[in-house]
Amino acid sequence: MFTKVFLMPFLSIIYYIYTPKQNFSKTILVGILLSFFGDVFLLSVSYLSLTILGISFFFFGHILYMINFVIETGIKNYKKILFF
């Protein structure tokens, strides 16, 4: 549990340093940080409200990953992919 908290900040630092500036996406960085907060809140599984908050952070992080995927790939029919 101690090292789990450090995984996403370490990943965000690696992403920031080693991604070329023309490929860097703030959306991905925010998604990684939201996943970090999801990890932090899911560490205390004994409280239902914190568990729901942690799952919500993961949900919004994954939404940002999907948005970045649609923007980067230039998919014109994104409504068919996201089922909206």
N, C-alpha and C positions, 0 to 999 in steps of 0.2 A: 504493500500500500504506500510505502514511503517513496518508492521510485516512480510509481504511477503518475504522481503529480508533476514530475519533471519531464515526462515524455513529450507533451505537446509544446511547452515553451522551448525545449531543445529543438524540436522539429521546426518551429517558427523561426528560430534563429538560423538554422541551417537553410531553410527556404529563403530567408531574407539575404543571406550572405552569398549563396551559391547560385541563385537564379539570375540569369542575365536581365538587365534592366528592361529590355524590350519585351521580355516574357513575364515580367513580374506582375502579379495581380493582387491588388489590395483585398479583393473579394476572397481569395484563397487564404490570405493571412488572417482576415477576420474570422473566416470559418474555422481555422485552426485554433484561434483564441477562444472561440465559442465552445469548441470541443474540450479545451482545457477547463473552462468553467463547468462544463458538463461532467468532466471527471471529478472535479473538486466536490461538486454537490452530490454526486453519486457515491462518494466515499462514506457518507452517513446514510446508509440504507434503512436505518431504524426510524427515520422521520419521513412520512409519506410526502409532505409538502416539498421537502428538499429533493426527494427522488423525482417528483414530477417536474420540479424546476430544472434538475440535471438533464432529464429527458428532453425538456423543451430547448435547452441550450444545444443539445445534439441535433434536434430537429431543425432549428434555424441555421445551424452550421451546415447541415446537409442541403438545405434549401440554397444557401449561398454557393455551395459546390455545384449544384445543378444550374444555377443562374450563370456561373462562370463558364460551365461547359457549353451552354447554349450560346453565350456571347463569343467564346473563343472559336467554336467550330462553325459559327455562322449559319446555323441551321435555320432555314426559313419556315419550316413546318414544325416549330417547337410545340405547338398546341397538340399535335398528334402524339408527340413523344411524352409530354407531361400529362396527357389525358385530361386536359381542361376543355 
